[in-house]
Amino acid sequence: MKLLRHGAIGAEKPGMLDEGGVIRDLSGMVPDIAGDVLSDEGMKPLRDVDPTTLPVVDPSTRLGPCVAGTGKFICIGLNYADHAAESGLNVPPEPVIFMKATSAICGPNDPIVIPRGSEKTDWEVELAVIIGKRAKYVSEAGALDYVAGYAITNDVSERAFQIERAGQWTKGKSCDNYGQIGPWLVTRDEVADPQDMPMWLTVNDKKMQDGSTKTMVYGVAHVVSYLSQFMSLHPGDVISTGTPPGVGMGQNPQQYLRAGDVVELGIAGLGQQRQDVIDDPE
């Protein structure tokens, strides 16, 4: 299934994409794409319904982030060997963990907002893993059983805030509209191998990233198991698993986003996103 959320910011409703690419409303069946709905048991009524019996949603309707109730937005740094190389850094001996504020989360086609004082806003196409049930001390062999599904995320990053100013990475990763998620949550049964998914990103129609989850250092199962040794993972938590090479910081000369740019990105089987880049109006 491809589950989604549609509607105005803060008033999104649950939905699904049918086999014909038509958005269907799920408001009469579930309160949201969140919590217990993300478990195997919670999804069963959605699997049994005939999508053609559900109301059609106007295709021009805004898409929100494909999951609600996210308590943690966890990111894995330097998780692609080729991206670590372009960054001039060694592959870490264990997954590098950092957090992104949940207030950064927005819809897949919502704009990238350049914050006040930003000089180095960068892009990162990433595979997002969405947790479906509580996971604590889980084995790598059983880790994927705790995954509700997968989505695209753009781990937008302000490199000066992240690297050149004191402290940890969080403030360079957490600005408003720095975490587009969607367009839909593709349930794990529809993803044959999360470690074999081509991914790409363009800026103003120029291909900047062209990679694959094949080059992940620590795969999805390892990451879920690893994180669960340190913290409980809960339904709706999002894990952004790292990016392949081609980010702006890795260009020679370096290239960063400016108002008026257009970013598009996608992962095979998970759809694609499109974002206009704007200055923060506030």
Backbone hydrogen bonds in HBPLUS format (Angstrom, degrees):
<---DONOR---> <-ACCEPTOR-->    atom                        ^
c    i                          cat <-CA-CA->   ^        H-A-AA   ^      H-
h    n   atom  resd res      DA  || num        DHA   H-A  angle D-A-AA Bond
n    s   type  num  typ     dist DA aas  dist angle  dist       angle   num
A0187-THR N   A0001-MET O   2.99 MM 186  5.54 163.7  2.02 156.1 161.5     1
A0017-LEU N   A0002-LYS O   2.86 MM  15  5.42 153.0  1.94 155.0 162.4     2
A0003-LEU N   A0185-LEU O   2.90 MM 182  5.02 159.6  1.95 147.6 144.2     3
A0185-LEU N   A0003-LEU O   2.68 MM 182  5.02 160.5  1.72 153.0 158.0     4
A0004-LEU N   A0015-GLY O   2.89 MM  11  5.06 163.9  1.92 133.6 132.2     5
A0015-GLY N   A0004-LEU O   2.85 MM  11  5.06 141.4  1.99 149.0 140.5     6
A0064-GLY N   A0005-ARG O   2.74 MM  59  5.22 162.2  1.77 137.6 143.2     7
A0006-HIS N   A0013-LYS O   2.83 MM   7  5.28 154.8  1.89 149.4 154.8     8
A0013-LYS N   A0006-HIS O   2.71 MM   7  5.28 157.9  1.76 145.8 150.9     9
A0007-GLY N   A0062-ARG O   2.88 MM  55  5.34 165.5  1.90 149.4 152.9    10
A0011-ALA N   A0008-ALA O   2.88 MM   3  5.24 161.2  1.92 133.3 135.5    11
A0026-LEU N   A0014-PRO O   2.88 MM  12  5.18 172.7  1.88 131.7 129.8    12
A0016-MET N   A0024-ARG O   2.90 MM   8  5.28 150.3  1.99 143.1 152.0    13
A0024-ARG N   A0016-MET O   2.76 MM   8  5.28 167.8  1.77 165.6 169.5    14
A0018-ASP N   A0022-VAL O   2.88 MM   4  5.39 172.1  1.89 151.7 152.8    15
A0021-GLY N   A0018-ASP O   2.92 MM   3  5.37 164.2  1.94 120.2 123.0    16
A0057-VAL N   A0023-ILE O   2.91 MM  34  5.39 163.1  1.94 148.1 146.0    17
A0025-ASP N   A0055-PRO O   2.85 MM  30  5.38 159.0  1.90 150.1 157.1    18
A0029-MET N   A0026-LEU O   2.85 MM   3  5.36 162.4  1.88 120.6 126.7    19
A0030-VAL N   A0026-LEU O   3.08 MM   4  6.22 166.0  2.10 171.4 175.8    20
A0068-ALA N   A0033-ILE O   2.94 MM  35  5.92 163.9  1.97 155.1 155.8    21
A0037-VAL N   A0034-ALA O   3.10 MM   3  5.64 138.1  2.29 146.5 141.8    22
A0038-LEU N   A0035-GLY O   3.04 MM   3  5.88 159.6  2.09 123.1 128.0    23
A0039-SER N   A0036-ASP O   3.11 MM   3  5.48 163.3  2.14 112.3 117.4    24
A0043-MET N   A0039-SER O   2.95 MM   4  6.16 139.9  2.12 147.6 157.6    25
A0044-LYS N   A0041-GLU O   3.25 MM   3  5.30 143.5  2.39  97.8 107.9    26
A0046-LEU N   A0043-MET O   2.91 MM   3  5.25 124.3  2.23 108.2 123.6    27
A0047-ARG N   A0043-MET O   3.00 MM   4  6.33 145.9  2.11 153.5 164.2    28
A0047-ARG N   A0044-LYS O   3.08 MM   3  5.07 122.0  2.43  96.4 111.2    29
A0048-ASP N   A0044-LYS O   3.08 MM   4  6.32 142.3  2.23 148.5 158.8    30
A0053-THR N   A0050-ASP O   2.89 MM   3  5.71 167.0  1.91 128.9 133.3    31
A0054-LEU N   A0051-PRO O   3.02 MM   3  5.38 164.2  2.04 113.8 118.8    32
A0061-THR N   A0058-ASP O   2.93 MM   3  5.56 166.3  1.94 124.8 128.4    33
A0238-VAL N   A0072-LYS O   2.98 MM 166  6.34 164.4  2.01 165.0 167.2    34
A0100-LYS N   A0073-PHE O   2.91 MM  27  5.39 163.8  1.93 166.2 168.3    35
A0074-ILE N   A0238-VAL O   2.82 MM 164  6.16 151.5  1.90 170.9 169.4    36
A0240-SER N   A0074-ILE O   2.72 MM 166  6.16 160.0  1.76 161.0 166.8    37
A0075-CYS N   A0098-PHE O   2.79 MM  23  5.32 168.0  1.80 174.3 170.2    38
A0098-PHE N   A0075-CYS O   3.02 MM  23  5.32 157.3  2.08 145.6 148.9    39
A0076-ILE N   A0240-SER O   2.87 MM 164  6.25 144.3  2.00 165.5 175.2    40
A0077-GLY N   A0096-VAL O   2.84 MM  19  5.03 155.3  1.90 134.7 142.3    41
A0217-VAL N   A0079-ASN O   2.66 MM 138  5.24 159.6  1.70 139.8 144.4    42
A0083-HIS N   A0080-TYR O   3.03 MM   3  5.21 124.9  2.35 101.1 115.7    43
A0084-ALA N   A0080-TYR O   2.92 MM   4  6.22 162.1  1.95 162.8 168.0    44
A0081-ALA N   A0215-THR O   3.32 MM 134  6.29 151.8  2.41 170.7 164.9    45
A0085-ALA N   A0081-ALA O   3.09 MM   4  6.30 152.1  2.17 141.0 148.4    46
A0086-GLU N   A0082-ASP O   3.19 MM   4  6.41 153.0  2.27 135.7 141.8    47
A0087-SER N   A0083-HIS O   3.02 MM   4  6.23 136.8  2.22 143.0 154.9    48
A0087-SER N   A0084-ALA O   3.18 MM   3  5.05 128.6  2.45  91.8 105.6    49
A0089-LEU N   A0084-ALA O   2.96 MM   5  5.22 167.0  1.98 157.4 153.8    50
A0088-GLY N   A0085-ALA O   3.03 MM   3  5.06 156.0  2.09 101.9 109.4    51
A0104-ALA N   A0101-ALA O   3.01 MM   3  5.66 165.2  2.04 117.3 121.9    52
A0105-ILE N   A0102-THR O   3.09 MM   3  5.52 159.6  2.14 111.4 117.5    53
A0179-GLY N   A0104-ALA O   3.03 MM  75  5.10 118.1  2.42 143.9 127.1    54
A0106-CYS N   A0179-GLY O   3.06 MM  73  5.94 149.8  2.15 129.9 127.5    55
A0181-ILE N   A0106-CYS O   3.19 MM  75  6.48 156.7  2.24 159.6 158.5    56
A0110-ASP N   A0107-GLY O   3.23 MM   3  5.16 163.7  2.26 103.0 107.9    57
A0112-ILE N   A0276-ASP O   2.93 MM 164  6.20 149.1  2.02 144.0 154.1    58
A0278-ILE N   A0112-ILE O   2.92 MM 166  6.25 165.0  1.94 166.0 169.8    59
A0114-ILE N   A0278-ILE O   2.78 MM 164  6.12 169.9  1.79 164.2 167.0    60
A0280-ASP N   A0114-ILE O   3.04 MM 166  5.56 140.8  2.20 156.9 145.9    61
A0118-SER N   A0115-PRO O   3.07 MM   3  5.55 157.8  2.12 138.8 137.6    62
A0159-ARG N   A0120-LYS O   2.85 MM  39  5.32 152.8  1.93 152.7 144.7    63
A0257-LEU N   A0121-THR O   2.91 MM 136  5.47 172.4  1.92 161.5 161.3    64
A0122-ASP N   A0157-SER O   2.63 MM  35  5.08 163.1  1.65 157.5 163.8    65
A0157-SER N   A0122-ASP O   3.15 MM  35  5.08 161.1  2.19 124.8 130.3    66
A0155-ASP N   A0124-GLU O   2.88 MM  31  5.04 147.4  1.99 155.1 150.9    67
A0126-GLU N   A0153-THR O   2.88 MM  27  5.27 145.6  2.00 165.5 169.0    68
A0153-THR N   A0126-GLU O   2.97 MM  27  5.27 153.9  2.04 152.4 152.6    69
A0241-THR N   A0127-LEU O   3.09 MM 114  5.74 174.2  2.10 157.0 158.5    70
A0128-ALA N   A0151-ALA O   2.78 MM  23  5.04 170.1  1.79 157.4 154.6    71
A0151-ALA N   A0128-ALA O   3.02 MM  23  5.04 150.9  2.10 137.3 141.8    72
A0129-VAL N   A0239-ILE O   2.78 MM 110  5.01 161.1  1.82 144.4 150.7    73
A0239-ILE N   A0129-VAL O   2.85 MM 110  5.01 160.1  1.89 147.4 154.0    74
A0130-ILE N   A0149-GLY O   2.95 MM  19  5.45 172.2  1.96 160.2 157.7    75
A0148-ALA N   A0130-ILE O   2.76 MM  18  5.63 151.0  1.84 151.7 161.5    76
A0149-GLY N   A0130-ILE O   3.41 MM  19  5.45 157.1  2.47 139.0 142.7    77
A0131-ILE N   A0237-ASP O   3.00 MM 106  5.42 167.7  2.02 157.8 161.7    78
A0236-GLY N   A0131-ILE O   2.95 MM 105  5.49 165.7  1.97 146.8 144.4    79
A0132-GLY N   A0146-TYR O   2.83 MM  14  5.55 174.5  1.84 144.3 146.2    80
A0135-ALA N   A0233-LEU O   2.84 MM  98  4.97 153.4  1.91 138.7 145.8    81
A0233-LEU N   A0135-ALA O   2.91 MM  98  4.97 166.6  1.92 145.3 149.6    82
A0137-TYR N   A0228-SER O   2.95 MM  91  5.10 172.9  1.95 116.4 118.3    83
A0143-ALA N   A0140-GLU O   3.32 MM   3  4.99 157.1  2.38  96.4 103.1    84
A0145-ASP N   A0142-GLY O   3.15 MM   3  5.73 150.9  2.24 115.3 123.5    85
A0146-TYR N   A0143-ALA O   3.02 MM   3  5.74 164.8  2.04 121.2 126.1    86
A0147-VAL N   A0144-LEU O   3.14 MM   3  5.19 165.9  2.16 108.2 111.6    87
A0188-ARG N   A0148-ALA O   3.21 MM  40  6.05 150.4  2.30 128.5 127.9    88
A0150-TYR N   A0186-VAL O   2.86 MM  36  5.26 154.9  1.92 140.2 144.5    89
A0186-VAL N   A0150-TYR O   2.88 MM  36  5.26 165.7  1.90 161.4 158.3    90
A0182-GLY N   A0152-ILE O   3.03 MM  30  5.39 160.8  2.07 152.3 157.5    91
A0154-ASN N   A0180-GLN O   3.15 MM  26  5.42 144.2  2.28 138.4 148.1    92
A0156-VAL N   A0154-ASN O   2.85 MM   2  5.53 131.5  2.09 106.7  91.7    93
A0158-GLU N   A0172-GLY O   2.69 MM  14  4.69 167.8  1.71 145.5 150.0    94
A0162-GLN N   A0158-GLU O   2.84 MM   4  5.98 153.0  1.91 150.6 159.8    95
A0163-ILE N   A0159-ARG O   2.83 MM   4  5.70 167.3  1.84 148.6 151.0    96
A0164-GLU N   A0160-ALA O   3.02 MM   4  4.86 131.1  2.27 116.6 131.1    97
A0172-GLY N   A0169-TRP O   2.89 MM   3  5.56 145.3  2.01 123.7 134.0    98
A0173-LYS N   A0170-THR O   3.00 MM   3  5.20 160.3  2.03 110.7 116.9    99
A0190-GLU N   A0187-THR O   2.91 MM   3  5.78 162.9  1.94 127.8 133.1   100
A0191-VAL N   A0188-ARG O   3.14 MM   3  5.27 165.1  2.16 108.4 112.9   101
A0196-ASP N   A0193-ASP O   3.08 MM   3  5.58 142.4  2.23 126.7 124.0   102
A0213-THR N   A0197-MET O   3.11 MM  16  5.31 154.7  2.17 126.2 132.6   103
A0268-ALA N   A0198-PRO O   2.94 MM  70  5.54 164.8  1.97 157.1 161.8   104
A0199-MET N   A0211-GLY O   2.89 MM  12  5.29 162.8  1.92 134.8 133.9   105
A0211-GLY N   A0199-MET O   2.86 MM  12  5.29 147.0  1.97 147.8 157.3   106
A0200-TRP N   A0266-GLY O   2.99 MM  66  5.56 157.3  2.04 159.3 162.0   107
A0266-GLY N   A0200-TRP O   3.07 MM  66  5.56 157.6  2.12 143.5 146.2   108
A0201-LEU N   A0209-GLN O   2.92 MM   8  4.88 143.5  2.06 135.8 132.5   109
A0208-MET N   A0201-LEU O   2.86 MM   7  5.76 166.0  1.88 153.0 157.7   110
A0209-GLN N   A0201-LEU O   3.10 MM   8  4.88 169.8  2.11 137.7 140.1   111
A0202-THR N   A0264-GLU O   2.72 MM  62  5.25 162.6  1.75 157.6 162.7   112
A0264-GLU N   A0202-THR O   3.04 MM  62  5.25 160.8  2.08 141.2 146.7   113
A0203-VAL N   A0206-LYS O   2.96 MM   3  5.27 152.7  2.04 142.4 144.7   114
A0206-LYS N   A0203-VAL O   3.03 MM   3  5.27 163.8  2.05 112.2 116.6   115
A0204-ASN N   A0262-VAL O   2.79 MM  58  5.12 170.3  1.80 157.4 160.0   116
A0215-THR N   A0212-SER O   3.22 MM   3  6.19 165.9  2.24 125.1 125.8   117
A0216-MET N   A0213-THR O   3.18 MM   3  5.42 164.8  2.21 112.9 113.7   118
A0223-VAL N   A0219-GLY O   2.92 MM   4  6.16 163.8  1.95 159.3 164.4   119
A0224-VAL N   A0220-VAL O   2.94 MM   4  6.16 170.2  1.95 163.1 164.4   120
A0225-SER N   A0221-ALA O   3.08 MM   4  6.18 168.9  2.10 148.2 151.7   121
A0226-TYR N   A0222-HIS O   2.77 MM   4  5.86 163.2  1.79 152.6 158.4   122
A0227-LEU N   A0223-VAL O   2.89 MM   4  6.02 173.5  1.89 156.1 157.5   123
A0228-SER N   A0224-VAL O   3.10 MM   4  6.19 153.1  2.17 143.8 151.3   124
A0229-GLN N   A0226-TYR O   3.11 MM   3  5.50 156.0  2.17 108.6 116.1   125
A0230-PHE N   A0227-LEU O   2.97 MM   3  5.55 155.7  2.03 115.9 123.1   126
A0231-MET N   A0227-LEU O   3.08 MM   4  6.26 145.9  2.20 153.9 164.3   127
A0237-ASP N   A0234-HIS O   2.93 MM   3  5.64 164.8  1.96 145.6 147.7   128
A0250-GLY N   A0247-VAL O   3.02 MM   3  5.42 140.5  2.18 107.2 118.3   129
A0251-GLN N   A0248-GLY O   3.16 MM   3  5.40 165.6  2.19 109.8 114.3   130
A0255-GLN N   A0248-GLY O   3.09 MM   7  4.62 161.8  2.13 122.0 125.9   131
A0261-ASP N   A0258-ARG O   3.04 MM   3  5.86 162.1  2.07 149.3 150.9   132
A0260-GLY N   A0277-VAL O   2.86 MM  17  5.53 163.9  1.89 150.3 147.6   133
A0277-VAL N   A0261-ASP O   2.93 MM  16  5.27 152.7  2.01 161.1 155.2   134
A0263-VAL N   A0275-GLN O   2.87 MM  12  5.15 168.3  1.88 155.4 157.3   135
A0275-GLN N   A0263-VAL O   2.75 MM  12  5.15 163.4  1.78 158.0 163.1   136
A0265-LEU N   A0273-GLN O   3.15 MM   8  5.34 155.2  2.22 133.0 137.9   137
A0273-GLN N   A0265-LEU O   2.77 MM   8  5.34 156.9  1.82 155.7 163.0   138
A0267-ILE N   A0271-GLY O   3.41 MM   4  6.26 151.0  2.50 159.3 166.2   139
A0270-LEU N   A0267-ILE O   2.88 MM   3  5.40 164.5  1.91 140.3 143.7   140
